[in-house]
Amino acid sequence: MKTQKQSLINTIAAVLEHGQSITTKQAYDWFDCMELPAKICQLKNVGWKIKTTRVKTPEGKTVAKYKLTNA
């Protein structure tokens, strides 16, 4: 049986595998995930090549956006 945390990591991984990027706000809105940076770190620790870029929101706030790299 998968834990809820592992299921959330798998869901985030699926988003990235489909070529989508994801921000913390999107993770919260889509999956009620409040700890995206930690989940991204866990994926990186097992070998995922994830690029972090800083983007500005329409409100002027800078946020991290995560996406798989081609490397």
Phi, psi and omega in degrees: 000130179280143175282163179297321180295317179294322178297321179294319177298318179297322178294315178296318178300319179296320177300312181295320180296333179275010175084006180273153170262167181211141175248169179299319179297318178297317179299321178292314181295318185279320189232005184059035181263120181257004184228048181301314180304322178293320179293320178297318178300318178298319178295317178298322181294339178256015171107359178291137178263097184242128179265136176252126175237153177261130179230154177264136175279166176302336179277356179092003179276141177266129181228161176273139175235131185250139180206148176293143174267166179276355183285000000 
